[in-house]
């Protein structure tokens, strides 16, 4: 006998069947609610709601609490050279849909090392784009040889 109590307005079975895992690239469609206050005809403040959808696309770093009602997943993306992470509740009614774009096989449950790896790769790319590294600059300078002392053999 099915209970008439509705726990969540979200189709929980559909979200659980997504099978989100760390390493997956996903697009999360969020519902963003904008409130606008203006004066009405009768000179009273009128608040209007505008709901729009916004996509957040990135790599899943972690999935916490599996498929239980408090499940969360962390998504990271790089926007304008800055890493942005968002933590989404799996069964949130503010999430319209989740699209899995690409699955990747990873050997870790939490991919927090990606944060440091991305920073390291960015520094390396900047160093490469600059063209010269501190070691290369030292090699380009004319070498000043130190006067060598003659060895005196004791007889």
Z-matrix of the N, CA and C atoms (Angstrom, degrees):
N
C 1 1.438
C 2 1.519 1 108.84
N 3 1.338 2 116.79 1 123.99
C 4 1.460 3 121.98 2 -177.13
C 5 1.521 4 109.98 3 -83.26
N 6 1.310 5 114.65 4 141.11
C 7 1.460 6 120.87 5 179.48
C 8 1.526 7 109.23 6 -80.75
N 9 1.309 8 117.58 7 146.54
C 10 1.454 9 122.24 8 179.12
C 11 1.520 10 112.44 9 -86.73
N 12 1.336 11 117.87 10 0.55
C 13 1.458 12 122.25 11 -178.86
C 14 1.519 13 109.01 12 -80.69
N 15 1.312 14 115.86 13 128.65
C 16 1.446 15 120.69 14 179.27
C 17 1.531 16 108.16 15 -102.46
N 18 1.313 17 116.31 16 118.04
C 19 1.459 18 121.47 17 -176.33
C 20 1.516 19 110.66 18 -78.34
N 21 1.313 20 116.85 19 -43.78
C 22 1.456 21 121.26 20 -174.65
C 23 1.525 22 109.55 21 -142.07
N 24 1.340 23 117.17 22 145.64
C 25 1.462 24 119.03 23 176.40
C 26 1.529 25 112.66 24 -75.31
N 27 1.326 26 116.43 25 -1.14
C 28 1.458 27 122.17 26 -178.32
C 29 1.521 28 109.49 27 -95.20
N 30 1.318 29 116.23 28 144.81
C 31 1.459 30 120.88 29 174.79
C 32 1.538 31 107.30 30 -73.90
N 33 1.325 32 115.96 31 95.56
C 34 1.458 33 121.70 32 -173.36
C 35 1.530 34 111.91 33 -66.29
N 36 1.301 35 117.25 34 -34.68
C 37 1.472 36 120.61 35 179.72
C 38 1.528 37 110.23 36 -64.09
N 39 1.323 38 116.59 37 -42.12
C 40 1.462 39 121.58 38 -179.67
C 41 1.532 40 110.88 39 -63.67
N 42 1.335 41 117.03 40 -43.20
C 43 1.467 42 120.71 41 179.61
C 44 1.526 43 111.31 42 -67.76
N 45 1.326 44 117.10 43 -37.86
C 46 1.463 45 120.26 44 179.62
C 47 1.529 46 110.73 45 -67.87
N 48 1.331 47 116.93 46 -32.87
C 49 1.462 48 120.90 47 -178.87
C 50 1.527 49 113.08 48 -74.38
N 51 1.332 50 118.03 49 -9.00
C 52 1.461 51 119.81 50 176.73
C 53 1.521 52 111.21 51 -63.43
N 54 1.315 53 116.62 52 -32.78
C 55 1.465 54 120.53 53 178.59
C 56 1.513 55 112.34 54 63.11
N 57 1.320 56 117.02 55 48.83
C 58 1.470 57 120.42 56 -179.23
C 59 1.521 58 110.44 57 -65.61
N 60 1.345 59 115.50 58 135.20
C 61 1.456 60 121.72 59 179.97
C 62 1.523 61 109.03 60 -135.47
N 63 1.320 62 117.69 61 155.33
C 64 1.460 63 119.65 62 174.15
C 65 1.526 64 110.16 63 -59.59
N 66 1.314 65 116.27 64 141.00
C 67 1.458 66 121.25 65 -178.43
C 68 1.516 67 113.32 66 98.31
N 69 1.327 68 117.63 67 -16.18
C 70 1.462 69 120.59 68 178.10
C 71 1.520 70 109.71 69 -73.69
N 72 1.316 71 115.92 70 143.70
C 73 1.456 72 121.18 71 171.96
C 74 1.520 73 106.73 72 -98.66
N 75 1.330 74 116.35 73 124.57
C 76 1.465 75 121.25 74 -174.57
C 77 1.518 76 111.02 75 -129.15
N 78 1.321 77 114.42 76 158.56
C 79 1.466 78 122.27 77 170.88
C 80 1.516 79 106.17 78 -119.95
N 81 1.332 80 115.58 79 116.92
C 82 1.467 81 121.82 80 -178.15
C 83 1.528 82 107.69 81 -103.95
N 84 1.322 83 116.69 82 121.67
C 85 1.465 84 121.85 83 177.93
C 86 1.520 85 108.52 84 -94.87
N 87 1.335 86 116.20 85 112.33
C 88 1.460 87 122.19 86 -179.46
C 89 1.510 88 110.32 87 -97.87
N 90 1.329 89 115.96 88 149.40
C 91 1.459 90 121.05 89 171.01
C 92 1.526 91 106.70 90 -93.10
N 93 1.318 92 116.05 91 119.22
C 94 1.462 93 121.61 92 178.75
C 95 1.518 94 106.97 93 -106.93
N 96 1.316 95 116.32 94 124.31
C 97 1.461 96 121.06 95 -179.33
C 98 1.527 97 108.84 96 -103.51
N 99 1.328 98 115.80 97 121.02
C 100 1.460 99 121.72 98 179.07
C 101 1.516 100 108.51 99 -107.59
N 102 1.310 101 115.93 100 129.34
C 103 1.461 102 121.58 101 177.54
C 104 1.516 103 108.95 102 -105.93
N 105 1.325 104 115.39 103 131.17
C 106 1.458 105 120.74 104 -178.94
C 107 1.524 106 107.91 105 -124.78
N 108 1.333 107 116.45 106 125.74
C 109 1.459 108 121.34 107 179.77
C 110 1.521 109 108.64 108 -105.78
N 111 1.322 110 115.45 109 129.58
C 112 1.463 111 120.31 110 178.93
C 113 1.529 112 109.02 111 -146.03
N 114 1.311 113 115.19 112 169.36
C 115 1.468 114 120.88 113 178.22
C 116 1.526 115 109.08 114 -85.66
N 117 1.317 116 115.76 115 133.12
C 118 1.456 117 121.00 116 178.30
C 119 1.519 118 110.91 117 -88.40
N 120 1.333 119 116.77 118 -174.35
C 121 1.468 120 121.93 119 -179.68
C 122 1.517 121 111.58 120 -64.32
N 123 1.330 122 115.94 121 -33.46
C 124 1.455 123 119.13 122 -179.12
C 125 1.531 124 111.99 123 -91.27
N 126 1.331 125 117.15 124 19.35
C 127 1.464 126 125.29 125 176.39
C 128 1.523 127 113.66 126 62.97
N 129 1.303 128 116.65 127 24.21
C 130 1.456 129 120.85 128 174.44
C 131 1.521 130 108.50 129 -103.76
N 132 1.323 131 114.32 130 153.94
C 133 1.459 132 118.81 131 177.77
C 134 1.526 133 109.62 132 -69.62
N 135 1.342 134 115.01 133 129.80
C 136 1.454 135 121.52 134 179.15
C 137 1.527 136 107.35 135 -120.19
N 138 1.326 137 115.78 136 128.54
C 139 1.462 138 120.60 137 178.44
C 140 1.524 139 108.85 138 -105.67
N 141 1.331 140 114.87 139 125.68
C 142 1.464 141 120.25 140 177.92
C 143 1.522 142 108.94 141 -112.41
N 144 1.325 143 115.68 142 143.91
C 145 1.461 144 122.08 143 178.72
C 146 1.516 145 109.27 144 -105.88
N 147 1.312 146 115.01 145 133.37
C 148 1.457 147 120.60 146 174.35
C 149 1.524 148 107.09 147 -125.95
N 150 1.302 149 117.79 148 119.34
C 151 1.457 150 121.94 149 -179.86
C 152 1.523 151 108.24 150 -105.66
N 153 1.323 152 115.36 151 126.21
C 154 1.466 153 120.32 152 177.95
C 155 1.520 154 108.55 153 -129.65
N 156 1.327 155 116.09 154 166.08
C 157 1.459 156 121.06 155 178.97
C 158 1.516 157 109.02 156 -107.47
N 159 1.327 158 115.12 157 141.65
C 160 1.461 159 121.29 158 178.74
C 161 1.521 160 108.50 159 -134.25
N 162 1.326 161 116.42 160 135.84
C 163 1.462 162 121.28 161 -178.16
C 164 1.525 163 110.14 162 -94.35
N 165 1.316 164 115.94 163 141.48
C 166 1.461 165 123.06 164 172.91
C 167 1.517 166 105.90 165 -128.75
N 168 1.327 167 116.25 166 112.29
C 169 1.461 168 121.28 167 -173.78
C 170 1.519 169 109.61 168 -112.99
N 171 1.319 170 116.64 169 131.15
C 172 1.452 171 119.20 170 179.72
C 173 1.520 172 112.49 171 -176.13
N 174 1.324 173 114.06 172 -167.75
C 175 1.456 174 123.14 173 -175.98
C 176 1.524 175 109.62 174 -97.67
N 177 1.310 176 116.67 175 135.46
C 178 1.466 177 120.44 176 176.99
C 179 1.527 178 108.21 177 -79.08
N 180 1.339 179 116.02 178 119.26
C 181 1.458 180 120.79 179 178.26
C 182 1.518 181 111.71 180 -87.68
N 183 1.344 182 116.63 181 -37.80
C 184 1.458 183 119.77 182 -175.19
C 185 1.518 184 110.24 183 -151.76
N 186 1.316 185 115.05 184 147.35
C 187 1.460 186 122.55 185 170.96
C 188 1.515 187 105.68 186 -123.13
N 189 1.331 188 116.22 187 122.56
C 190 1.458 189 119.87 188 -176.56
C 191 1.518 190 110.89 189 -116.12
N 192 1.288 191 116.38 190 142.68
C 193 1.461 192 125.58 191 176.64
C 194 1.519 193 113.73 192 68.04
N 195 1.322 194 116.86 193 23.64
C 196 1.460 195 121.40 194 170.61
C 197 1.516 196 114.83 195 54.97
N 198 1.340 197 116.29 196 -120.44
C 199 1.460 198 121.50 197 -176.78
C 200 1.528 199 112.22 198 -115.65
N 201 1.329 200 117.11 199 9.55
C 202 1.465 201 119.62 200 -179.36
C 203 1.528 202 110.45 201 -70.83
N 204 1.315 203 118.34 202 169.23
C 205 1.469 204 120.65 203 -174.75
C 206 1.533 205 115.37 204 -58.69
N 207 1.319 206 118.82 205 -23.29
C 208 1.471 207 120.54 206 179.23
C 209 1.507 208 113.45 207 -97.27
N 210 1.325 209 118.93 208 20.00
C 211 1.464 210 122.43 209 -175.67
C 212 1.525 211 111.90 210 -64.26
N 213 1.337 212 115.33 211 140.89
C 214 1.464 213 121.91 212 -179.76
C 215 1.527 214 108.77 213 -133.40
N 216 1.324 215 115.99 214 152.83
C 217 1.458 216 119.62 215 171.89
C 218 1.525 217 108.79 216 -138.53
N 219 1.335 218 115.51 217 143.40
C 220 1.458 219 122.86 218 -177.00
C 221 1.518 220 108.88 219 -105.13
N 222 1.339 221 116.37 220 128.85
C 223 1.461 222 122.49 221 -179.52
C 224 1.521 223 108.17 222 -118.77
N 225 1.332 224 116.51 223 134.16
C 226 1.466 225 121.90 224 -179.98
C 227 1.520 226 109.90 225 -121.62
N 228 1.320 227 114.95 226 136.58
C 229 1.461 228 120.32 227 173.04
C 230 1.511 229 108.48 228 -140.69
N 231 1.320 230 116.94 229 161.70
C 232 1.454 231 121.96 230 176.80
C 233 1.514 232 106.76 231 -108.58
N 234 1.340 233 115.77 232 116.25
C 235 1.466 234 122.09 233 -179.45
C 236 1.521 235 108.71 234 -118.05
N 237 1.310 236 117.10 235 118.91
C 238 1.469 237 123.45 236 179.97
C 239 1.526 238 111.60 237 55.90
N 240 1.316 239 116.69 238 38.82
C 241 1.448 240 120.90 239 177.82
C 242 1.517 241 114.83 240 80.25
N 243 1.313 242 117.61 241 3.64
C 244 1.460 243 122.03 242 -179.42
C 245 1.522 244 108.38 243 -117.56
N 246 1.311 245 117.14 244 131.11
C 247 1.454 246 121.28 245 178.25
C 248 1.523 247 110.56 246 -75.61
N 249 1.330 248 116.45 247 129.44
C 250 1.462 249 122.04 248 179.87
C 251 1.520 250 107.98 249 -122.60
N 252 1.322 251 116.20 250 129.58
C 253 1.458 252 120.67 251 177.20
C 254 1.516 253 109.06 252 -120.92
N 255 1.324 254 115.39 253 139.40
C 256 1.455 255 121.16 254 175.23
C 257 1.514 256 108.54 255 -129.01
N 258 1.315 257 115.12 256 141.52
C 259 1.458 258 121.00 257 177.57
C 260 1.521 259 107.16 258 -107.70
N 261 1.327 260 115.91 259 119.74
C 262 1.457 261 121.40 260 -177.29
C 263 1.521 262 110.37 261 -109.96
N 264 1.328 263 118.30 262 134.50
C 265 1.465 264 119.99 263 167.73
C 266 1.536 265 108.33 264 -72.12
N 267 1.304 266 117.03 265 133.91
C 268 1.469 267 121.11 266 -175.06
C 269 1.517 268 112.19 267 -61.23
N 270 1.330 269 117.77 268 -38.91
C 271 1.460 270 120.99 269 -174.81
C 272 1.526 271 112.46 270 -105.04
N 273 1.323 272 117.48 271 26.87
C 274 1.462 273 120.59 272 -178.78
C 275 1.525 274 111.05 273 -71.07
N 276 1.342 275 117.56 274 135.62
C 277 1.468 276 119.27 275 175.59
C 278 1.529 277 112.16 276 -71.55
N 279 1.339 278 118.01 277 -12.90
C 280 1.468 279 120.77 278 177.46
C 281 1.522 280 112.32 279 -79.78
N 282 1.309 281 117.86 280 -8.04
C 283 1.467 282 121.74 281 174.91
C 284 1.519 283 107.40 282 -96.94
N 285 1.332 284 115.09 283 118.87
C 286 1.463 285 120.10 284 -179.38
C 287 1.519 286 110.65 285 -74.38
N 288 1.338 287 116.10 286 -50.64
C 289 1.457 288 119.41 287 179.06
C 290 1.522 289 109.41 288 -158.25
N 291 1.328 290 115.17 289 161.57
C 292 1.460 291 122.69 290 176.77
C 293 1.522 292 107.08 291 -127.69
N 294 1.330 293 116.26 292 123.33
C 295 1.464 294 121.52 293 178.53
C 296 1.518 295 108.82 294 -108.84
N 297 1.307 296 117.49 295 127.99
C 298 1.460 297 121.28 296 174.68
C 299 1.520 298 106.83 297 -89.42
N 300 1.334 299 116.64 298 114.08
C 301 1.459 300 121.07 299 -176.82
C 302 1.524 301 111.87 300 -88.11
N 303 1.335 302 115.64 301 -39.21
C 304 1.461 303 119.06 302 -177.01
C 305 1.523 304 108.99 303 -151.99
N 306 1.298 305 115.54 304 138.51
C 307 1.465 306 120.87 305 175.94
C 308 1.522 307 108.20 306 -103.13
N 309 1.313 308 116.02 307 139.50
C 310 1.454 309 120.58 308 178.29
C 311 1.520 310 108.81 309 -128.21
N 312 1.292 311 115.51 310 146.42
C 313 1.460 312 119.93 311 177.74
C 314 1.517 313 107.44 312 -92.56
N 315 1.310 314 116.14 313 116.85
C 316 1.459 315 120.98 314 178.39
C 317 1.523 316 108.57 315 -120.53
N 318 1.315 317 115.60 316 160.63
C 319 1.460 318 120.32 317 -176.22
C 320 1.520 319 111.80 318 -111.38
N 321 1.326 320 116.20 319 18.74
C 322 1.459 321 121.48 320 178.79
C 323 1.524 322 109.08 321 -131.91
N 324 1.321 323 116.87 322 151.87
C 325 1.460 324 121.08 323 177.68
C 326 1.523 325 111.00 324 -85.24
N 327 1.319 326 117.14 325 -30.05
C 328 1.467 327 122.28 326 178.62
C 329 1.523 328 107.22 327 -126.45
N 330 1.312 329 116.92 328 126.55
C 331 1.473 330 121.61 329 -175.54
C 332 1.530 331 111.63 330 -101.78
N 333 1.323 332 116.97 331 42.16
C 334 1.456 333 120.19 332 -177.90
C 335 1.526 334 112.58 333 -66.10
N 336 1.325 335 118.01 334 -20.21
C 337 1.458 336 120.64 335 179.12
C 338 1.526 337 111.69 336 -66.70
N 339 1.330 338 117.28 337 -16.63
C 340 1.470 339 121.02 338 179.40
C 341 1.529 340 110.17 339 -61.72
N 342 1.326 341 117.68 340 -31.65
C 343 1.469 342 121.27 341 179.03
C 344 1.521 343 110.24 342 -58.46
N 345 1.323 344 117.05 343 -50.93
C 346 1.463 345 120.67 344 -179.18
C 347 1.522 346 110.87 345 -70.34
N 348 1.324 347 116.40 346 -37.26
C 349 1.457 348 120.36 347 -179.15
C 350 1.523 349 111.09 348 -62.87
N 351 1.323 350 117.03 349 -41.05
C 352 1.463 351 120.73 350 -179.95
C 353 1.528 352 110.21 351 -65.01
N 354 1.320 353 116.94 352 -41.58
C 355 1.471 354 120.32 353 179.46
C 356 1.526 355 110.09 354 -65.56
N 357 1.305 356 116.48 355 -41.80
C 358 1.465 357 120.78 356 -179.87
C 359 1.523 358 110.49 357 -64.44
N 360 1.333 359 117.15 358 -42.79
C 361 1.464 360 120.84 359 179.21
C 362 1.519 361 111.33 360 -65.29
N 363 1.335 362 117.26 361 -37.36
C 364 1.464 363 120.77 362 178.84
C 365 1.522 364 110.50 363 -65.83
N 366 1.324 365 116.81 364 -42.93
C 367 1.471 366 119.96 365 177.89
C 368 1.521 367 110.78 366 -62.56
N 369 1.336 368 115.79 367 -40.91
C 370 1.457 369 120.21 368 179.94
C 371 1.535 370 110.81 369 -64.56
N 372 1.325 371 116.89 370 -40.65
C 373 1.467 372 120.81 371 179.40
C 374 1.525 373 110.75 372 -66.22
N 375 1.339 374 116.97 373 -38.75
C 376 1.465 375 119.95 374 178.36
C 377 1.528 376 110.55 375 -65.56
N 378 1.308 377 116.28 376 -40.37
C 379 1.457 378 120.69 377 179.34
C 380 1.524 379 109.97 378 -64.61
N 381 1.323 380 116.03 379 -39.59
C 382 1.462 381 121.11 380 179.92
C 383 1.527 382 110.96 381 -69.20
N 384 1.341 383 116.52 382 -38.79
C 385 1.468 384 120.72 383 -179.29
C 386 1.524 385 111.11 384 -68.71
N 387 1.323 386 116.03 385 -32.20
C 388 1.465 387 119.76 386 179.52
C 389 1.519 388 109.83 387 -66.42
N 390 1.321 389 116.92 388 -26.05
C 391 1.449 390 120.46 389 172.94
C 392 1.511 391 114.20 390 98.21
N 393 1.303 392 117.56 391 -33.68
C 394 1.448 393 118.97 392 -178.31
C 395 1.512 394 109.61 393 -130.39
N 396 1.272 395 114.53 394 139.40
C 397 1.455 396 119.22 395 175.29
C 398 1.524 397 107.75 396 -100.93
N 399 1.304 398 118.68 397 164.22
C 400 1.467 399 119.93 398 -179.69
C 401 1.524 400 112.57 399 -56.91
N 402 1.313 401 118.33 400 -31.64
C 403 1.460 402 120.89 401 179.12
C 404 1.523 403 109.67 402 -70.53
N 405 1.326 404 117.54 403 -40.06
C 406 1.465 405 121.43 404 -178.91
C 407 1.523 406 110.83 405 -67.05
N 408 1.332 407 118.56 406 -34.99
C 409 1.461 408 121.39 407 178.93
C 410 1.515 409 109.52 408 -65.20
N 411 1.310 410 117.16 409 -41.13
C 412 1.461 411 120.70 410 179.55
C 413 1.523 412 110.05 411 -65.18
N 414 1.303 413 118.78 412 -33.63
C 415 1.460 414 121.85 413 -179.68
C 416 1.530 415 111.26 414 -74.11
N 417 1.343 416 118.13 415 -28.07
C 418 1.463 417 120.76 416 -179.70
C 419 1.522 418 112.87 417 -75.37
N 420 1.310 419 118.18 418 -23.77
C 421 1.461 420 121.13 419 -179.39
C 422 1.520 421 109.42 420 -68.62
N 423 1.328 422 115.85 421 146.93
C 424 1.465 423 117.40 422 178.08
C 425 1.532 424 109.51 423 -63.75
N 426 1.280 425 113.54 424 135.49
C 427 1.454 426 119.02 425 -177.33
C 428 1.526 427 109.45 426 -78.23
N 429 1.308 428 116.51 427 127.38
C 430 1.452 429 121.93 428 176.52
C 431 1.516 430 105.85 429 -101.61
N 432 1.326 431 113.36 430 113.69
C 433 1.448 432 117.32 431 -176.86
C 434 1.518 433 109.89 432 -85.52
N 435 1.268 434 115.37 433 138.05
C 436 1.459 435 120.49 434 176.76
C 437 1.521 436 108.41 435 -76.41
N 438 1.337 437 115.68 436 141.30
C 439 1.483 438 116.94 437 179.48
C 440 1.527 439 109.42 438 -62.80
N 441 1.314 440 113.39 439 130.17
C 442 1.458 441 118.04 440 -178.46
C 443 1.521 442 109.14 441 -87.66
N 444 1.301 443 114.62 442 136.84
C 445 1.458 444 119.42 443 179.62
C 446 1.516 445 108.82 444 -85.39
N 447 1.282 446 114.16 445 139.67
C 448 1.452 447 118.66 446 178.73
C 449 1.528 448 108.77 447 -76.03
N 450 1.291 449 113.49 448 136.72
C 451 1.446 450 117.58 449 -179.82
C 452 1.521 451 109.06 450 -81.02
N 453 1.259 452 114.69 451 131.14
C 454 1.453 453 119.54 452 179.21
C 455 1.518 454 107.65 453 -104.15
N 456 1.275 455 113.17 454 120.08
C 457 1.469 456 117.22 455 -179.71
C 458 1.520 457 108.40 456 -87.68
N 459 1.261 458 116.38 457 126.06
C 460 1.462 459 120.49 458 178.79
C 461 1.516 460 109.20 459 -83.20
N 462 1.328 461 114.82 460 127.46
C 463 1.449 462 118.87 461 -179.79
C 464 1.492 463 111.43 462 -105.00
